[in-house]
Amino acid sequence: MEKTVTENGAQAANLEGIRIVDCDSHFTEPADLWSSRAPEAWKDRVPVQRTEDGHTSWYLDDEVFAGVGGNTITTGREKTQGLHTVQPFSLVDQSAWAVKERLEIMDEMGVYAQVLYPNAMGSTSNHLFAIQDVAQRTACLKMYNDFYVDVQEESHGRLFPQPILPVWDMDFTIKEMTRLLDKGMRGFTISDKPELLGLPELPESYFEPMWDLFNESGAVVNFHIGSGARKEDRERATARVQPRAGTAAPQAAPAGSPNQLDSCWRYFGPQRYMATFGALLYASNMRIIANLCMSDLFDRFPKLKVVSAESGIGWVPFILEALEYQVDEMITRPEETSFAQRRPREYFRDHIYVMFWFETSAPAKLLDDIGVNNVLVETDIPHPTCLYPNSANRLAQRLAGVDPHTVRRVLQDNAAELYRVPLPA
């Protein structure tokens, strides 16, 4: 790939010979995801896609179950700005949900491989958890993960979906993890706040079998921003940014009790709400990273590898510095000082990965402070903030002036080693 020039005239990073691994993109649920996999007895008990008044949604048991996710790439591969998703679904480019077309657009983007997260279903199994019938919920989750297995196999080593886990049932979680690991899955995405679902917190004994399997298998633990959101939280946020066709755009959120995703002033219109909400959501993973680095989880499970997806990197030096300072200032009792074997910065260095896409300052100035081996990249396609088009050149611009070894580690090697991506010779 030829060198490019940044907006300020500086020489961009040389990407010759580098296979970019995009560690956060979203694979939209195709219209036949469940209907094509459901046995005859389940055909009327799985989500189906339906378009009414020009607006497409997922329906379950004849009620709206979910939107179609963030989709801003239209047919013809033009990015639409100012919307969370183009409507109806027929206007969404097939690269959002079809393997062949996704590989084609990746080639156009200059991206070799992608780590995939859900889209309409959020980033974890929380949305499916809202299905009250446990048998129905279980069937829908297994079909969803089977879809991911098919995607990975069809991609021939270029797409790596991160399946969702049924954390409401730990025996089922271990069986599903084992089943999917045997099929070649590299990692899983889980909620950072299972307590919002009425479950224990992540360090508690309930989750020990899951952590043990992550530890022994080498599978990646993925925390995507907003992963703690419940179905009702996501619905409320989506209603703000994507009004139904034929309805007035809401100028204020309805009064009521706050929920997990409330972060913006109610009087914002949908576009200003979306911009503010998106900017604040990147910081949501500070909580899980801070808690992990202050806990003894990595002492108990020393081979864990954790990814903070779609959260940016500029905040990392500050939060690590703050944690280190607070340890020295606040932790004095013997039972507290002996709780964890190492310091927060050490846990981060050996166990945690973060990623950037649109940032310019942090990739240019903070990679050494964060740790060259801890940084990944993403494009977030097809979401509203995705780095599209010209993804590879735009990433190269962000790494202008960075030494070639670091460029290769950040764009390729860190992710290839972590997710076991087979690179061409």
For each residue, the residues with C-beta under 8 A, 3 or more apart:
1: 14 15 16 18 110 392 396
2:
3: 11 12 13 14 396
4: 12 393 396 397
5: 9 10 11 12
6: 9 10 11 12 397 400
7: 397
8:
9: 5 6
10: 5 6 400 401
11: 3 5 6 400 401
12: 3 4 5 6 393 396 397 399 400
13: 3 395 396 397 399 400 402 404 407
14: 1 3 396 404 407
15: 1 18 20 110 392 396 407 411
16: 1
17:
18: 1 15 407 408 411 412
19: 112 113 412 416 423 424
20: 15 110 111 112 113 377 391 392 395 411 412
21: 111 112 113 114 115 376 377 411 412 415 416 419 421
22: 25 106 109 111 113 114 115 377 378 379 381 391
23: 114 115 307 309 353 355 376 377 378 415 419
24: 115 117 224 309 310 355 357 378 379 380
25: 22 114 115 116 117 378 379 380 381 382 386
26: 69 70 96 116 117 118 119 380 381 382 383
27: 96 97 102 116 117 118 119 151 159 161
28: 68 69 71 92 96 97 119 120 382
29: 33 58 68 69 97 118 119 120 121 144 147
30: 33 97 98
31: 35 49 89
32: 35 36
33: 29 30 36 37 47 143 144 147
34: 37 38 46 47 48 140 143 144
35: 31 32 38 43 46 48
36: 32 33
37: 33 34 143 146 147
38: 34 35 42 43 45 46 139 143
39: 42 43
40: 43
41:
42: 38 39 45 46 139
43: 35 38 39 40 46
44:
45: 38 42 61 136 139
46: 34 35 38 42 43 60 139 140 143
47: 33 34 58 59 60 65 66 140
48: 34 35 58 59 60
49: 31 56 57 58 59 68 89
50: 56 57 58 59
51: 54 55 56 88 89 90
52: 55 57
53: 244 245 246
54: 51 87 88 245 246
55: 51 52 87 88 244 245
56: 49 50 51 68 87 88 89 90
57: 49 50 52 64 65 66 67 68
58: 29 47 48 49 50 64 65 66 67 68 120
59: 47 48 49 50 62 63 64 65
60: 46 47 48 63 65 131
61: 45
62: 59
63: 59 60
64: 57 58 59
65: 47 57 58 59 60
66: 47 57 58 69 120 121 127 231 234
67: 57 58 85 120 238 242
68: 28 29 49 56 57 58 71 85 89 92 119 120
69: 26 28 29 66 85 118 119 120 121
70: 26 84 85 119 382 383 384
71: 28 68 85 86 89 92 96 119 382
72: 79 80 81 83 84 85 86 382 383 384 386
73: 77 78 79 80 92 93 95 96 105 381 382 386 388
74: 77 78 79 80 86 91 92 93
75: 90 91 92 93 94
76: 93
77: 73 74 93 95 105 108 389
78: 73 74
79: 72 73 74 386 388 389
80: 72 73 74 83 86
81: 72 384
82: 271
83: 72 80 86 242 384
84: 70 72 238 241 242 274 384
85: 67 68 69 70 71 72 92 242
86: 71 72 74 80 83 91 92
87: 54 55 56 91 242 245
88: 51 54 55 56 91
89: 31 49 51 56 68 71 92
90: 51 56 75
91: 74 75 86 87 88
92: 28 68 71 73 74 75 85 86 89 96 97 382
93: 73 74 75 76 77 96 101 105 382
94: 75 97 98 101
95: 73 77 98 101 102 104 105 382
96: 26 27 28 71 73 92 93 102 119 382
97: 27 28 29 30 92 94 102
98: 30 94 95 101 102
99: 102 103 151 154 155 159
100: 103 104
101: 93 94 95 98 104 105
102: 27 95 96 97 98 99 105 106 114 155 159
103: 99 100 106 107 155 158 159
104: 95 100 101 107 108
105: 73 77 93 95 101 102 108 109 381
106: 22 102 103 109 111 112 113 114 158
107: 103 104 110 111
108: 77 104 105 389
109: 22 105 106 379 381 388 389 390 391 392
110: 1 15 20 107 390 391 392 393
111: 20 21 22 106 107 114 379 391 392
112: 19 20 21 106 158 412 423
113: 19 20 21 22 106 157 158 159 160 415 416 421
114: 21 22 23 25 102 106 111 158 159 160 379
115: 21 22 23 24 25 160 161 162 186 187 222 415 419
116: 25 26 27 148 151 159 160 161 162
117: 24 25 26 27 123 161 162 189 222 224 309
118: 26 27 29 69 121 122 123 124 144 164 189
119: 26 27 28 29 68 69 70 71 96 382
120: 28 29 58 66 67 68 69
121: 29 66 69 118 125 127 128 144 164
122: 118 126 127 226 227 229 231 234
123: 117 118 189 224 225 226 227 309
124: 118 127 164 165 189 190 191 224 227
125: 121 128 129 141 164 165 166 167 168 191
126: 122 129 130 191 197 227 228 229 230 231
127: 66 121 122 124 130 231 234
128: 121 125 131 137 140 141 144 164
129: 125 126 137 168 197 230 231
130: 126 127 230 231 232
131: 60 128 136 137 140
132: 137
133: 136 137
134: 137 138
135: 138 139
136: 45 131 133 139 140
137: 128 129 131 132 133 134 140 141 166
138: 134 135 141 142 166 172
139: 38 42 45 46 135 136 142 143
140: 34 46 47 128 131 136 137 143 144
141: 125 128 137 138 144 145 164 166 176
142: 138 139 145 146 176
143: 33 34 37 38 46 139 140 146 147
144: 29 33 34 118 121 128 140 141 147 148 163 164
145: 141 142 148 149 163 164 176 180
146: 37 142 143 149 150
147: 29 33 37 143 144 150 151
148: 116 144 145 151 152 161 162 163 180 185
149: 145 146 152 153 161 180 183 184 185
150: 146 147 153 154
151: 27 99 116 147 148 154 155 159 161
152: 148 149 155 159 160 161 184 185
153: 149 150 156 184
154: 99 150 151 159
155: 99 102 103 151 152 158 159
156: 153
157: 113 421 422
158: 103 106 112 113 114 155
159: 27 99 102 103 113 114 116 151 152 154 155
160: 113 114 115 116 152 186 187 419 421
161: 27 115 116 117 148 149 151 152 185
162: 115 116 117 148 185 186 187 188 189 220 222
163: 144 145 148 176 180 185 188 189
164: 118 121 124 125 128 141 144 145 188 189 190
165: 124 125 173 176 177 188 189 190 210
166: 125 137 138 141 169 172 173 176
167: 125 170 173 190 191 194 197 199 207 210
168: 125 129 197 199
169: 166 172 173
170: 167 173 174 206 207 209 210
171: 174 175
172: 138 166 169 175 176
173: 165 166 167 169 170 176 177 209 210
174: 170 171 177 178 209 210 213
175: 171 172 178 179
176: 141 142 145 163 165 166 172 173 179 180
177: 165 173 174 180 181 188 210 213 217 219
178: 174 175 181 182 213
179: 175 176 182 183
180: 145 148 149 163 176 177 183 185 188
181: 177 178 184 185 217 219
182: 178 179
183: 149 179 180
184: 149 152 153 181
185: 148 149 152 161 162 163 180 181 188 219
186: 115 160 162 219 220 419 420
187: 115 160 162 219 220 221 222 307 419
188: 162 163 164 165 177 180 185 214 219 220 221 222
189: 117 118 123 124 162 163 164 165 222 223 224 227 309
190: 124 164 165 167 194 221 222 223 227
191: 124 125 126 167 194 196 197 227 228
192: 202 223 227 228 285 287 288
193: 196 227 228 260
194: 167 190 191 197 199 200 201 202 207 228
195: 198 199 200 201
196: 191 193 228 230 260
197: 126 129 167 168 191 194 230
198: 195
199: 167 168 194 195 206
200: 194 195 204 205 206 207
201: 194 195 204
202: 192 194 207 291 297
203: 207 295 296 297
204: 200 201 207
205: 200 208
206: 170 199 200
207: 167 170 194 200 202 203 204 210 211
208: 205 211 212
209: 170 173 174 212 213
210: 165 167 170 173 174 177 207 213 214
211: 207 208 214 215 297 300 301 304
212: 208 209 215 216 301
213: 174 177 178 209 210 216 217 219
214: 188 210 211 217 219 221 301 304
215: 211 212 301 302 303 304
216: 212 213 303
217: 177 181 213 214
218: 303 305
219: 177 181 185 186 187 188 213 214
220: 162 186 187 188 305 306 307 418 419
221: 187 188 190 214 304 305 306 307
222: 115 117 162 187 188 189 190 306 307 309
223: 189 190 192 227 285 288 306 307 308 309
224: 24 117 123 124 189 227 309 310
225: 123 281 282 284 285 309 310 311
226: 122 123 229 234 261 281 284
227: 122 123 124 126 189 190 191 192 193 223 224
228: 126 191 192 193 194 196 260 284
229: 122 126 226 233 234 237 260 261
230: 126 129 130 196 197 233 234 259 260
231: 66 122 126 127 129 130 234 235
232: 130 235 236 259
233: 229 230 236 237 259 260 261
234: 66 122 127 226 229 230 231 237 238 261
235: 231 232 238 239
236: 232 233 239 240 253 259 261
237: 229 233 234 240 241 261 277
238: 67 84 234 235 241 242
239: 235 236 242 243 250
240: 236 237 250 253 270 273 274 277
241: 84 237 238 270 271 273 274 277
242: 67 83 84 85 87 238 239 270
243: 239 247 248 249 250 270
244: 53 55 247
245: 53 54 55 87
246: 53 54
247: 243 244
248: 243
249: 243 269 270
250: 239 240 243 253 269 270
251: 267 269
252: 266 267
253: 236 240 250 266 273
254:
255: 266
256:
257:
258: 262
259: 230 232 233 236 262
260: 193 196 228 229 230 233
261: 226 229 233 234 236 237 277 281
262: 258 259
263: 276 277 280 281
264: 268 273 276 277 280
265: 268 276
266: 252 253 255
267: 251 252
268: 264 265 272 273 276
269: 249 250 251 272 273
270: 240 241 242 243 249 250 273 274
271: 82 241 274 275
272: 268 269 275 276
273: 240 241 253 264 268 269 270 276 277
274: 84 240 241 270 271 277 278 384
275: 271 272 278 279
276: 263 264 265 268 272 273 279 280
277: 237 240 241 261 263 264 273 274 280 281
278: 274 275 281 282 384 385
279: 275 276 282
280: 263 264 276 277 283 284
281: 225 226 261 263 277 278 284
282: 225 278 279 285 310 311 312
283: 280 286 311 315
284: 225 226 228 280 281 287 311
285: 192 223 225 282 288 289 308 309 311
286: 283 289 290 311 315 319
287: 192 284 290 291
288: 192 223 285 291 292 308
289: 285 286 292 293 308 316 319 348 352 354
290: 286 287 293 294 319 323 344
291: 202 287 288 294 295
292: 288 289 295 297 298 306 347 351 352
293: 289 290 320 323 344 345 347 348 352
294: 290 291 323 327 340 344
295: 203 291 292 298 340
296: 203 299 300 339 340 341
297: 202 203 211 292 300 301 304
298: 292 295 301 302 304 342 347 350 351
299: 296 302 340 341 342
300: 211 296 297
301: 211 212 214 215 297 298 304
302: 215 298 299
303: 215 216 218
304: 211 214 215 221 297 298 301 351
305: 218 220 221 351 353 418
306: 220 221 222 223 292 351 352 353
307: 23 187 220 221 222 223 352 353 354 355 376 418
308: 223 285 288 289 311 352 353 354 355
309: 23 24 117 123 189 222 223 224 225 285 355 378
310: 24 224 225 282 355 378 380
311: 225 282 283 284 285 286 308 315 354 355
312: 282 315 354 355 356 357 359 362
313: 316 354 355 356 359 362 363 366 370 375
314: 356 359 361 362 366
315: 283 286 311 312 318 319
316: 289 313 319 320 348 354 366 369 370
317: 320 321 366 369 370
318: 315 321 322
319: 286 289 290 315 316 322 323
320: 293 316 317 323 324 344 345 348
321: 317 318 324 325
322: 318 319 325 326
323: 290 293 294 319 320 326 327 344 345
324: 320 321 327 328 343 344 345
325: 321 322 328 329
326: 322 323 329 330 331
327: 294 323 324 330 331 343 344
328: 324 325 331
329: 325 326
330: 326 327
331: 326 327 328 336 337
332: 336 337
333: 336 337
334: 337 338
335: 338 339
336: 331 332 333 339
337: 331 332 333 334
338: 334 335
339: 296 335 336
340: 294 295 296 299 347
341: 296 299
342: 298 299 346 347
343: 324 327 346 347
344: 290 293 294 320 323 324 327 347 348
345: 293 320 323 324 348 349
346: 342 343 349 350
347: 292 293 298 340 342 343 344 350 351 352
348: 289 293 316 320 344 345 351 352 371 374
349: 345 346 352 371 373 374
350: 298 346 347
351: 292 298 304 305 306 347 348
352: 289 292 293 306 307 308 347 348 349 374
353: 23 305 306 307 308 374 375 376 414 418
354: 289 307 308 311 312 313 316 370 374 375 376
355: 23 24 307 308 309 310 311 312 313 375 376 377 378
356: 312 313 314 359 362 363 375 377 378 398
357: 24 312 377 378 379 380 385 386 387 395
358: 385 387
359: 312 313 314 356 362 363 398
360: 363 364 397 398
361: 314 364 365 366
362: 312 313 314 356 359 365 366 367 370
363: 313 356 359 360 366 367 375 398 399 402 410
364: 360 361 398 399 400 401 402
365: 361 362
366: 313 314 316 317 361 362 363 369 370
367: 362 363 370 371 372 375 402 406 410
368: 371 372
369: 316 317 366
370: 313 316 317 354 362 366 367 374 375
371: 348 349 367 368 374 375
372: 367 368 375 406 409 410
373: 349 409 414
374: 348 349 352 353 354 370 371 414
375: 313 353 354 355 356 363 367 370 371 372 409 410 414
376: 21 23 307 353 354 355 410 414 415 418
377: 20 21 22 23 355 356 357 395 410 411 415
378: 22 23 24 25 309 310 355 356 357 387
379: 22 24 25 109 111 114 357 386 387 388 391
380: 24 25 26 310 357 383 385 386 387
381: 22 25 26 73 105 109 386 387 388 391
382: 25 26 28 70 71 72 73 92 93 95 96 119 386 388
383: 26 70 72 380 386
384: 70 72 81 83 84 274 278
385: 278 357 358 380
386: 25 72 73 79 357 379 380 381 382 383
387: 357 358 378 379 380 381 391 394 395
388: 73 79 109 379 381 382 391
389: 77 79 108 109
390: 109 110 393 394
391: 20 22 109 110 111 379 381 387 388 394 395
392: 1 15 20 109 110 111 395 396
393: 4 12 110 390 396 397
394: 387 390 391 397 398
395: 13 20 357 377 387 391 392 398 399 411
396: 1 3 4 12 13 14 15 392 393 399 400
397: 4 6 7 12 13 360 393 394 400
398: 356 359 360 363 364 394 395
399: 12 13 363 364 395 396 402 406 407 410 411
400: 6 10 11 12 13 364 396 397
401: 10 11 364
402: 13 363 364 367 399 406 407 410
403: 406 407
404: 13 14 407 408
405: 408 409
406: 367 372 399 402 403 409 410
407: 13 14 15 18 399 402 403 404 410 411
408: 18 404 405 411 412 413
409: 372 373 375 405 406 412 413 414
410: 363 367 372 375 376 377 399 402 406 407 414
411: 15 18 20 21 377 395 399 407 408
412: 18 19 20 21 112 408 409 415 416 423
413: 408 409 416 417
414: 353 373 374 375 376 409 410 417 418
415: 21 23 113 115 376 377 412 418 419 421
416: 19 21 113 412 413 419 420 421 423
417: 413 414 420
418: 220 305 307 353 376 414 415
419: 21 23 115 160 186 187 220 415 416
420: 186 416 417
421: 21 113 157 160 415 416
422: 157
423: 19 112 412 416
424: 19
425:
